[in-house]
Amino acid sequence: MAAAATAAAPLLRLRLRLLPVLVVVSLLVGASRAANVTYDHRAVVIDGVRRVLVSGSIHYPRSTPDMWPGLIQKSKDGGLDVIETYVFWDIHEPVRGQARTTLSQLLLSTTARSVVLHLIYDFEGRKDLVRFVKAVADAGLYVHLRIGPYVCAEWNYGGFPVWLHFVPGIKFRTDNEAFKAEMQRFTEKVVDTMKGAGLYASQGGPIILSQIENEYGNIDSAYGAAGKAYMRWAAGMAVSLDTGVPWVMCQQSDAPDPLINTCNGFYCDQFTPNSKSKPKMWTENWSGWFLSFGGAVPYRPAEDLAFAVARFYQRGGTFQNYYMYHGGTNFGRSTGGPFIATSYDYDAPIDEYGMVRQPKWGHLRDVHKAIKLCEPALIAAEPSYSSLGQNTEATVYQTADNSICAAFLANVDAQSDKTVKFNGNTYKLPAWSVSILPDCKNVVLNTAQINSQVTTSEMRSLGSSAQDTDDSSITPELATAGWSYAIEPVGITKENALTKPGLMEQINTTADASDFLWYSTSIVVKGDEPYLNGSQSNLLVNSLGHVLQEVLRAVLAARSSHCRHQLHLYHVPRSFLQPGSNDLVLFEQFGGDPSMISFTTRQTSSICAHVSEMHPAQIDSWISPQQTSQTPGPALRLECPREGQVISNIKFASFGTPSGTCGNYNHGECSSSQALAVVQEACVGMTNCSVPVSSNNFGDPCSGVTKSLVVEAACS
């Protein structure tokens, strides 16, 4: 964007061209119906109706605009009602008073002068928050906007712009006038931007909730009375912005009315809001965890995540959010925290590359459908709890006239299965599971029993075969590319280098303009030192620094276990590659061979499923809490992951007592000889198929034994 002094004429021409668009925008906003969003002690209330809501976090700058519609649609297909995102201050105002503007901001301006006033914010590309929220609205979903503006999120500096650090007299997140002034200015900017685009529910938009601050209750004791004063100020400031939707504070047990205090954690079924007038809400249900260099790849089983979700709704919750539903990628230097990797996959239901992670995505989709079957009872009745025995519990939601009833049966024993009596019927509860009964009689889902398919994926190099990818525009031959290299000088002091004794705080010294701060010193080596004869030597630095890179005797060495390799795959979104030549720049710390680098695509290699005779019927067979669309009974369902694919091959099929995992199944001692033929007949050539899991379908290879059907298939 050109400077204001030279841009008057272009701006005038631009405004003339945009006049027709302004009319269209105003008509679209005016045509949307405003919604009244409130809450009571049970739920968020939209237009007078309590809602049971399922939400998932997708952070707009951790993916690309081209990816957003697909991610949002997969979220909707997975049963979500709401998309939750933080707002990242640092990317919208990286340098105070200097940035760019967007088309949406120009549309909302009426004079050239007002355009200039907008120039201090950047909402372009992956930073286009308005476009992201509108994409959610286009899919028919709601938005929970977590403004913060401190967000943590394993994001650089917690989402604060680094220039904030240098504001005179500032102290972060406490009763400090300099900080509060900057925080209020940015919060108002975000709210005004959303209002200007008509995005709050009160204007007909999708935003039904907003959050101020973030997990402040975890640290406010360190600030004493000033922290409490700041928290109350933040709450009052947020409410004064008149968004027309409720505000929340997560992990803030003393959040003042009317703000709703909410829970973050792996389990929140025992959480209770601080007022009987507020609903029980879960803003962060951790679907996995972030990846750290030097650490194991995080994993949370689908069964455990499903158990946590069902327990929360069982115990009175009506709004829960997956953190994350799609984690994405920490592009550039956005990653924060201790050794956080560029991948922010988070073991989420949608993986870093935008593919659904099975069986987690599918199993949670089934849980959401089961919860929705219970929604009439959950919003109409209060929960009633009763013990069914040691470590087992029933929760019933039943109206006074007994016309609506839903029940949850829980076994919180992590080791032992249980058999319980409820309403005159016998139910088997696997260890650490919840059974959901939308009619207080029939089990439609147990969280420990997965009916969803499993997928296995592999990374295939581009060009390895004609069928590996549908994109032939990327030249894969990096091995023969014209590589060049430059060696970074180590330990060479420039004339304008800062010289100061001791170790310095890096943000204060570099203003976050560099990831590197070089230290040099001189040491005196005596001729009789043991390491001169080959024994090990160590350099000890008495500081809080996690890693020190030292130059010792002209050899660069790493002295930390955290410096070992962790990632070998790095996400390059297709939209990052431009037609023609693209530059690939690598920072190599340990030495390596660039000819071994290749572009790959992620492909599904197999789809599998394992369903027992003891499983409930597929959740899709239920029309209402009282009625199924087919004869009740378990069925194995397979579906190709990509549009246009069909099941081309059945790699394995066994009905009996099979064992193993997807890609490595084995026939057990008991196996029907008809299994392969039956499955081939039902599935080959189909986009999806459903096979009843019953001896009537396969014959009975071993009577008196509970049998399972296992299938592995390929799609093409």
C-alpha positions in Angstrom: 0.0 0.0 0.0 1.4 3.4 -1.0 1.8 6.2 1.5 -1.2 8.4 2.1 0.4 11.5 0.6 0.8 9.8 -2.8 -2.3 7.6 -2.8 -5.2 10.1 -2.9 -5.9 9.7 -6.6 -5.8 5.9 -6.6 -8.0 5.8 -3.5 -10.6 8.0 -5.2 -10.6 5.8 -8.3 -10.9 2.7 -6.1 -13.8 4.1 -4.2 -15.7 4.7 -7.4 -15.2 1.2 -8.5 -16.3 -0.2 -5.2 -19.6 1.7 -5.0 -21.6 -1.2 -6.6 -20.0 -3.7 -4.2 -21.0 -1.5 -1.2 -24.6 -1.8 -2.2 -24.4 -5.6 -2.4 -22.7 -5.9 0.9 -25.3 -3.7 2.7 -28.1 -5.8 1.1 -26.5 -9.1 2.3 -26.1 -7.9 5.8 -29.5 -6.4 6.0 -31.0 -9.7 4.7 -29.6 -11.8 7.5 -31.9 -12.3 10.5 -30.5 -11.1 13.8 -30.5 -13.6 16.6 -30.9 -13.0 20.3 -28.2 -14.9 22.2 -28.4 -15.3 26.0 -27.9 -18.0 28.5 -29.5 -19.6 31.6 -28.4 -22.1 34.1 -28.6 -25.0 31.6 -27.4 -23.8 28.2 -26.7 -21.0 25.7 -30.1 -19.8 24.5 -30.5 -18.7 20.9 -33.8 -17.0 20.1 -35.4 -18.4 23.2 -34.3 -22.0 22.6 -31.7 -23.8 24.7 -29.0 -25.4 22.6 -26.7 -28.3 23.1 -23.6 -27.2 21.2 -20.5 -29.0 20.0 -17.5 -26.8 19.0 -14.1 -27.2 17.6 -11.0 -25.0 17.4 -9.5 -24.0 14.1 -7.0 -21.2 14.1 -7.2 -19.2 10.9 -3.4 -18.3 10.6 -2.4 -22.0 11.1 -4.0 -22.9 7.8 -4.5 -21.1 4.5 -7.6 -19.4 3.1 -7.8 -22.1 0.4 -8.0 -24.7 3.1 -10.6 -23.0 5.3 -13.8 -24.0 3.4 -12.7 -27.7 3.4 -11.7 -27.7 7.0 -15.0 -26.1 8.0 -17.1 -28.5 5.9 -15.3 -31.5 7.5 -16.0 -30.0 10.9 -19.7 -29.7 10.0 -19.7 -33.2 8.6 -18.2 -34.3 11.9 -21.1 -33.0 13.9 -19.8 -29.6 15.0 -22.2 -26.6 15.5 -19.5 -24.0 16.4 -16.0 -23.1 15.2 -13.8 -21.5 17.9 -10.7 -19.4 17.2 -8.4 -17.1 19.0 -7.6 -13.6 17.6 -3.8 -13.1 17.2 -2.8 -9.6 18.0 0.8 -9.9 16.8 -0.1 -10.7 13.2 -2.7 -8.0 12.9 -0.5 -5.3 14.3 3.1 -6.5 14.0 4.5 -3.0 14.2 2.6 -0.3 16.0 1.1 2.1 13.5 2.5 0.4 10.5 0.8 -2.3 8.5 -1.6 -2.8 5.6 -5.3 -2.7 5.0 -7.7 -5.1 3.3 -10.5 -4.8 0.9 -13.1 -5.4 3.7 -11.7 -2.4 5.6 -11.8 -0.2 2.5 -15.4 -1.2 1.9 -16.3 0.0 5.4 -14.6 3.3 4.9 -16.4 6.4 3.6 -13.6 8.8 3.2 -10.0 8.7 2.1 -9.0 9.9 5.6 -10.8 7.0 7.3 -8.9 4.5 5.0 -5.6 6.0 6.3 -6.7 5.4 9.8 -7.2 1.7 9.0 -3.7 1.3 7.8 -2.3 0.3 11.2 -3.8 -3.2 11.0 -3.1 -6.2 8.7 -6.0 -8.5 7.8 -4.8 -10.0 4.6 -4.2 -13.6 3.5 -4.0 -16.0 6.4 -4.7 -13.0 8.7 -8.1 -12.3 7.1 -10.3 -12.9 10.1 -13.4 -11.4 8.5 -13.1 -13.9 5.6 -12.6 -16.8 7.9 -15.7 -15.9 10.0 -17.7 -15.5 6.8 -16.5 -18.9 5.6 -17.9 -20.4 8.9 -21.2 -18.6 8.3 -21.4 -19.8 4.7 -21.3 -23.4 6.1 -24.1 -22.7 8.5 -22.1 -22.9 11.7 -21.6 -20.5 14.6 -18.4 -18.9 15.8 -16.9 -18.4 19.3 -14.4 -15.6 19.0 -11.7 -15.7 21.7 -10.2 -12.2 21.5 -7.9 -12.5 24.5 -5.9 -10.6 23.4 -3.4 -12.8 25.4 -4.0 -16.2 23.8 -1.1 -18.5 24.9 -1.8 -21.1 22.2 1.8 -22.1 22.0 2.1 -19.0 19.8 5.0 -16.6 19.7 4.9 -14.2 22.8 1.4 -15.5 23.6 0.0 -13.5 20.7 1.2 -10.2 22.0 3.1 -8.0 19.5 6.7 -7.6 20.6 6.5 -3.8 20.4 4.1 -4.0 23.4 7.1 -5.0 25.5 8.7 -1.6 24.8 5.8 0.7 25.7 7.1 2.9 28.5 5.9 1.9 32.0 4.0 -1.2 30.8 3.3 -4.3 32.8 1.5 -7.1 31.1 -1.9 -8.5 32.3 -2.3 -6.5 35.5 -3.8 -3.2 36.7 -1.5 -1.1 34.6 -2.8 1.8 32.7 -0.4 1.5 29.7 -1.3 -2.1 29.2 -5.0 -1.6 29.7 -5.0 1.2 27.1 -3.3 -0.9 24.5 -5.5 -4.0 25.3 -8.7 -2.0 25.1 -7.7 -0.3 21.8 -7.0 -3.7 20.1 -10.1 -5.3 21.6 -12.3 -2.4 20.4 -10.7 -2.8 16.9 -11.6 -6.4 16.7 -15.1 -5.8 17.9 -15.6 -2.9 15.5 -14.2 -4.9 12.6 -16.7 -7.7 13.4 -19.5 -5.2 13.8 -18.6 -3.4 10.6 -18.9 -6.7 8.7 -22.2 -7.6 10.4 -20.8 -10.7 12.0 -22.2 -10.8 15.5 -25.4 -12.8 15.9 -27.2 -9.7 17.1 -26.6 -8.4 13.5 -27.5 -11.6 11.7 -23.9 -13.0 11.8 -22.5 -16.2 13.2 -20.6 -15.0 16.3 -22.6 -16.2 19.3 -19.9 -16.0 22.0 -16.7 -14.0 22.7 -13.9 -14.5 25.2 -11.9 -11.9 27.0 -8.5 -12.7 28.6 -7.3 -16.4 28.7 -6.7 -18.7 31.6 -5.9 -15.8 33.8 -7.1 -17.6 36.9 -4.1 -19.9 36.6 -1.7 -17.0 37.4 -3.7 -14.2 38.9 -2.5 -15.0 42.4 0.9 -13.8 41.4 -0.5 -10.3 40.8 -2.4 -10.1 44.1 -5.0 -7.3 44.4 -3.8 -5.7 41.2 -4.6 -8.9 39.3 -8.1 -9.0 40.6 -8.7 -5.4 39.8 -7.4 -6.0 36.2 -9.7 -9.0 35.8 -12.7 -7.1 36.8 -11.7 -4.2 34.6 -11.3 -6.6 31.6 -14.7 -8.0 32.2 -16.3 -4.6 32.4 -14.5 -3.3 29.4 -15.7 -6.3 27.3 -19.3 -6.0 28.3 -19.2 -2.2 27.5 -18.5 -3.0 23.9 -22.1 -4.0 23.4 -21.6 -7.0 21.1 -25.1 -8.4 21.8 -23.6 -11.9 22.7 -22.4 -13.4 26.0 -18.8 -13.1 27.1 -16.8 -15.9 28.8 -13.6 -16.1 30.8 -11.9 -19.5 30.8 -10.2 -20.9 33.9 -11.4 -17.9 35.9 -13.4 -19.2 38.9 -14.3 -15.7 40.1 -15.4 -14.3 36.7 -17.9 -11.5 37.5 -21.4 -11.5 36.3 -22.5 -11.5 33.5 -19.4 -13.3 32.2 -19.5 -17.1 32.2 -16.5 -18.9 33.7 -15.6 -22.0 31.8 -13.3 -25.0 32.1 -10.2 -26.1 30.2 -8.6 -29.6 30.5 -8.6 -33.2 29.5 -11.8 -33.8 31.7 -14.3 -31.3 32.8 -17.3 -33.4 34.0 -16.7 -32.4 37.6 -16.5 -28.6 36.8 -19.2 -26.4 38.3 -19.7 -22.7 37.2 -19.5 -20.0 39.9 -23.2 -19.1 39.7 -26.4 -21.1 39.5 -27.5 -18.8 36.7 -24.6 -19.8 34.4 -24.4 -22.9 32.1 -21.6 -25.5 32.4 -19.2 -24.9 29.5 -15.9 -26.5 28.4 -13.8 -24.2 26.2 -10.8 -26.5 25.8 -11.1 -30.2 25.6 -7.6 -31.2 24.7 -7.8 -33.6 21.8 -4.1 -34.4 22.1 -1.2 -32.1 22.8 1.4 -30.0 21.1 4.6 -31.5 19.7 7.9 -30.5 21.2 11.3 -31.0 19.6 12.9 -33.9 21.5 9.6 -35.2 22.8 7.3 -38.0 21.8 4.5 -37.5 19.3 1.4 -36.8 21.4 -1.5 -39.2 21.2 -4.9 -39.3 22.9 -7.1 -42.4 22.1 -10.4 -41.8 20.5 -12.1 -43.9 23.2 -10.7 -41.7 26.0 -11.7 -38.4 24.2 -15.2 -39.8 23.5 -15.5 -40.8 27.2 -14.6 -37.3 28.3 -17.1 -35.8 26.0 -20.0 -38.1 27.0 -19.2 -37.7 30.7 -19.4 -33.9 30.3 -22.8 -33.9 28.7 -23.9 -36.6 31.2 -22.9 -34.4 34.1 -24.9 -31.4 33.0 -22.7 -29.7 30.3 -24.2 -28.3 27.2 -21.3 -26.6 25.4 -17.9 -28.3 24.8 -15.1 -27.4 22.4 -12.2 -29.5 21.1 -8.8 -27.8 21.4 -7.9 -28.5 18.6 -10.3 -29.9 16.0 -7.7 -29.0 13.4 -4.3 -27.9 14.7 -2.6 -26.9 11.5 1.0 -25.6 11.1 3.1 -23.0 12.9 4.3 -21.1 9.8 7.3 -18.8 9.9 8.4 -17.8 13.3 4.9 -18.0 14.9 5.7 -20.9 17.2 6.1 -20.1 20.8 6.8 -21.9 24.1 9.6 -24.3 25.0 10.8 -26.0 21.8 7.4 -26.2 20.1 7.6 -27.8 16.7 6.4 -26.2 13.5 3.7 -28.9 13.3 0.7 -28.1 15.4 -1.1 -31.3 14.5 -2.3 -31.8 18.1 -3.5 -35.4 17.3 -6.7 -33.6 16.3 -9.7 -35.1 14.5 -8.5 -33.3 11.3 -4.8 -33.6 10.9 -2.2 -31.0 10.0 -2.7 -31.5 6.3 -6.5 -31.2 6.4 -7.3 -34.9 6.2 -9.7 -36.5 8.7 -8.0 -38.7 11.3 -9.7 -42.0 11.6 -11.1 -43.5 13.8 -11.0 -40.3 16.0 -13.0 -38.1 13.6 -15.6 -40.8 12.8 -16.0 -42.0 16.4 -16.5 -38.5 17.7 -19.0 -37.8 14.9 -21.0 -40.8 16.2 -20.8 -39.5 19.7 -22.1 -36.1 18.6 -25.0 -37.8 16.8 -25.8 -39.7 20.0 -25.7 -36.5 22.1 -28.0 -34.8 19.6 -30.5 -37.6 19.9 -30.6 -36.8 23.6 -30.9 -33.0 23.1 -34.7 -32.8 23.6 -34.2 -34.3 27.0 -31.0 -32.4 27.9 -32.6 -29.0 27.4 -36.0 -29.9 28.9 -35.1 -31.6 32.1 -32.7 -31.4 35.1 -30.2 -34.3 35.6 -30.9 -37.0 38.2 -28.0 -39.1 39.4 -28.0 -42.5 40.9 -25.3 -45.2 41.7 -25.5 -48.5 39.8 -22.7 -50.0 42.0 -19.0 -49.5 42.5 -17.6 -47.0 40.0 -20.8 -47.0 37.9 -23.4 -44.3 37.6 -26.7 -43.5 35.8 -27.8 -40.0 34.9 -31.4 -39.5 33.7 -33.0 -36.5 32.0 -36.7 -37.0 32.2 -39.6 -34.5 31.9 -42.3 -34.4 34.6 -44.9 -36.0 32.3 -42.4 -38.7 31.3 -42.8 -37.9 27.6 -39.1 -37.3 27.1 -36.3 -39.4 28.6 -32.6 -39.8 28.0 -30.0 -41.6 30.1 -26.2 -42.0 30.4 -24.7 -45.1 32.0 -21.0 -44.6 33.0 -18.3 -47.0 34.2 -15.4 -44.9 35.5 -13.3 -47.9 36.4 -10.3 -47.7 34.1 -9.5 -51.5 34.4 -12.7 -53.6 34.8 -15.8 -54.1 32.7 -19.1 -53.9 34.6 -22.6 -55.4 34.2 -25.4 -53.2 35.7 -29.1 -53.2 36.1 -31.0 -50.1 34.9 -34.8 -49.7 34.5 -35.2 -53.5 34.7 -32.7 -54.2 32.0 -29.1 -55.5 32.0 -26.3 -53.5 30.4 -22.7 -54.4 29.9 -20.3 -51.4 30.4 -16.7 -51.8 29.2 -14.1 -50.2 31.4 -13.8 -46.4 31.2 -16.9 -45.9 29.1 -20.3 -44.3 28.8 -23.3 -45.8 27.2 -25.9 -43.3 25.7 -29.6 -44.2 25.7 -31.7 -41.5 24.0 -34.9 -43.2 25.0 -33.7 -44.5 28.5 -33.8 -48.0 27.0 -31.7 -48.6 23.9 -28.0 -48.1 23.8 -27.1 -46.2 20.6 -23.4 -45.8 21.4 -20.8 -46.8 23.9 -17.7 -44.7 23.9 -15.3 -47.7 24.2 -16.8 -49.4 21.2 -15.7 -47.9 17.9 -17.9 -48.5 14.8 -16.1 -45.9 12.7 -13.5 -47.0 10.1 -9.7 -46.7 10.6 -7.5 -45.3 7.9 -3.8 -45.7 7.4 -1.8 -43.2 5.4 1.6 -42.9 3.8 3.7 -40.2 2.3 4.5 -40.8 -1.4 7.1 -38.9 -3.3 5.7 -36.9 -6.3 6.5 -38.7 -9.5 7.0 -42.1 -8.0 4.0 -43.3 -10.0 1.2 -41.9 -12.1 -1.4 -42.5 -9.5 0.4 -41.0 -6.6 -1.0 -37.5 -7.0 -3.6 -35.5 -8.9 -1.2 -32.6 -9.2 1.4 -32.9 -11.8 2.3 -29.2 -11.7 5.0 -29.6 -9.1 8.4 -30.8 -10.3 9.7 -33.4 -7.8 13.3 -33.6 -9.0 14.9 -31.7 -6.2 17.9 -34.0 -6.3 19.0 -32.5 -9.7 18.0 -29.0 -8.8 20.6 -26.2 -8.8 21.4 -26.1 -5.1 23.6 -23.3 -3.7 24.7 -22.7 -0.1 26.0 -20.0 2.1 27.8 -20.5 5.4 26.6 -18.3 8.3 29.6 -16.7 10.1 29.8 -17.9 13.7 31.2 -15.7 16.4 32.2 -12.8 14.1 31.6 -9.5 15.7 30.3 -6.6 13.6 31.3 -3.0 14.4 27.8 -2.1 15.6 27.5 -5.2 17.8 26.2 -4.7 21.3 28.8 -5.6 23.9 27.8 -6.2 27.5 29.1 -8.4 30.2 26.9 -11.4 31.2 23.9 -13.1 29.5 21.2 -10.8 28.3 17.4 -11.3 27.9 16.8 -12.0 24.2 13.5 -10.1 23.7 15.0 -6.9 25.2 18.1 -7.2 23.1 16.8 -8.3 19.7 13.1 -7.1 19.9 12.3 -10.5 18.5 13.8 -9.6 15.2 16.1 -12.7 15.3 16.0 -16.2 16.7 19.7 -15.9 17.5 21.8 -14.1 20.0 25.5 -14.9 19.9 27.6 -14.9 23.0 31.4 -15.1 23.0 34.0 -15.4 25.7 37.7 -16.3 26.2 38.9 -19.1 28.3 42.4 -20.0 29.4 43.4 -23.6 28.7 46.3 -25.1 30.7 48.5 -27.6 28.9 47.5 -30.5 31.3 43.7 -30.3 30.8 42.4 -33.9 30.5 40.2 -33.2 27.5 43.2 -32.3 25.5 44.0 -36.1 25.6 40.5 -37.0 24.3 38.4 -37.2 27.4 34.9 -35.6 27.5 34.6 -31.9 28.3 31.6 -29.8 29.3 30.7 -26.1 29.2 28.4 -25.1 32.1 26.3 -21.9 31.8 24.6 -20.9 35.0 21.4 -19.5 33.5 17.8 -20.4 32.7 18.7 -20.9 29.0 17.6 -24.3 27.7 20.1 -24.5 24.9 23.5 -23.0 24.4 25.3 -23.2 21.0 28.9 -22.7 21.6 31.9 -22.2 19.4 34.8 -24.1 21.0 38.1 -24.6 19.3 36.4 -23.8 15.9 33.9 -26.6 16.3 30.2 -25.9 16.5 28.5 -28.3 18.9 25.1 -28.7 20.5 25.1 -29.5 24.2 21.4 -30.3 24.8 19.3 -33.4 24.3 16.6 -31.2 23.0 18.5 -30.4 19.8 18.1 -33.8 18.3 16.0 -34.2 15.1 12.2 -34.5 15.6 10.5 -33.6 12.4 11.3 -34.9 9.0 8.0 -33.7 7.3 7.2 -30.1 6.8 3.8 -28.9 5.6 3.9 -26.9 2.4 0.3 -25.9 1.5 -0.3 -26.0 -2.3 -1.2 -22.3 -2.2 2.3 -21.5 -1.1 3.6 -22.7 -4.5 3.4 -20.2 -7.3 3.4 -20.9 -11.1 7.0 -21.0 -12.4 10.1 -21.1 -10.2 9.9 -21.3 -6.4 12.8 -20.9 -4.0 13.3 -23.5 -1.3 15.6 -22.1 1.5 16.8 -24.5 4.3 18.6 -23.7 7.5 20.8 -26.8 8.1 22.3 -27.0 11.6 23.9 -30.4 11.7 24.9 -31.0 8.1 22.9 -33.0 5.5 22.4 -34.0 1.9 19.8 -31.8 0.1 19.6 -34.3 -2.7 17.7 -36.5 -0.3 14.9 -34.0 0.0 11.7 -34.6 -1.9 8.1 -33.3 -2.2 5.5 -35.8 -1.0 1.8 -36.0 -0.8 -0.2 -37.8 1.9 -2.3 -40.6 0.6 -4.7 -43.1 2.3 -3.3 -46.5 1.8 -6.0 -48.6 3.5 -9.4 -48.3 5.1 -10.3 -50.7 7.8 -13.0 -51.5 10.3 -13.5 -53.8 13.3 -17.0 -54.3 14.6 -18.2 -56.8 17.1 -21.6 -58.5 17.5 -21.8 -56.8 20.8 -21.6 -53.3 19.3 -24.7 -51.1 19.0 -26.2 -50.5 15.6 -24.7 -47.8 13.4 -25.7 -44.4 14.8 -26.8 -43.4 11.3 -29.7 -45.9 11.5 -31.4 -43.9 14.2 -34.0 -41.4 13.0 -35.2 -40.2 16.4 -34.6 -41.2 20.1 -37.3 -43.9 19.7 -36.9 -45.1 16.1 -34.3 -46.7 13.8 -34.5 -46.8 10.0 -33.5 -50.4 9.8 -33.5 -53.6 11.8 -31.4 -52.9 14.9 -28.0 -54.6 14.9 -24.3 -53.8 14.4 -23.0 -53.2 10.9 -19.5 -52.6 9.5 -19.3 -49.5 7.3 -16.6 -48.5 4.9 -16.3 -45.3 2.9 -13.6 -44.1 0.5 -12.0 -40.8 1.8 -11.9 -38.9 -1.5 -14.7 -37.9 -3.9 -14.8 -40.1 -7.0 -13.0 -43.1 -5.4 -14.5 -46.5 -5.1 -13.5 -49.6 -3.1 -11.3 -51.5 -5.5 -9.9 -54.3 -3.4 -10.7 -56.2 -0.2 -7.2 -56.9 1.2 -8.5 -58.8 4.3 -11.8 -60.0 5.7 -12.5 -62.3 8.6 -15.7 -63.0 10.7 -14.9 -64.8 13.9 -12.1 -64.1 16.3 -9.6 -62.0 14.2 -6.8 -60.0 15.8 -4.3 -57.3 14.9 -4.5 -53.8 13.6 -5.2 -52.1 10.3 -2.6 -53.3 7.9 -1.6 -56.3 10.0 -4.7 -58.4 10.7 -4.7 -62.1 11.4 -7.4 -64.8 11.3 -8.1 -66.2 14.7 -8.9 -69.7 15.7 -12.4 -69.2 14.5 -13.0 -67.7 11.1 -15.9 -67.9 8.5 -14.9 -69.2 5.1 -17.6 -67.0 3.6 -16.3 -63.7 4.9 -14.2 -62.5 2.0 -16.8 -63.4 -0.6 -19.6 -61.7 1.3 -17.7 -58.5 1.8 -16.5 -58.4 -1.8 -20.0 -58.8 -3.0 -21.2 -55.9 -0.8 -18.4 -53.5 -1.2 -16.2 -53.8 -4.3 -17.1 -51.0 -6.8 -19.0 -49.0 -4.2 -18.1 -45.6 -2.8 -19.3 -46.9 0.6 -20.9 -50.1 1.9 -22.5 -51.5 5.0 -22.2 -55.1 6.0 -24.3 -56.6 8.8 -22.2 -58.2 11.5 -24.2 -61.3 12.1 -24.0 -65.1 11.8 -27.0 -64.9 9.6 -24.8 -63.1 7.1 -21.6 -65.3 7.4 -22.6 -68.5 9.0 -21.6 -69.4 12.5 -18.0 -70.6 12.6 -17.9 -71.0 16.4 -21.2 -71.0 18.3 -21.3 -69.6 21.8 -18.4 -67.2 21.1 -18.8 -63.5 20.5 -17.6 -62.8 17.0 -16.3 -59.8 15.2 -16.0 -58.7 11.5 -12.7 -57.2 10.4 -12.1 -55.8 7.0 -9.2 -54.0 5.3 -9.9 -52.5 1.9 -8.3 -50.2 -0.7 -9.8 -47.4 -2.7 -8.9 -46.1 -6.1 
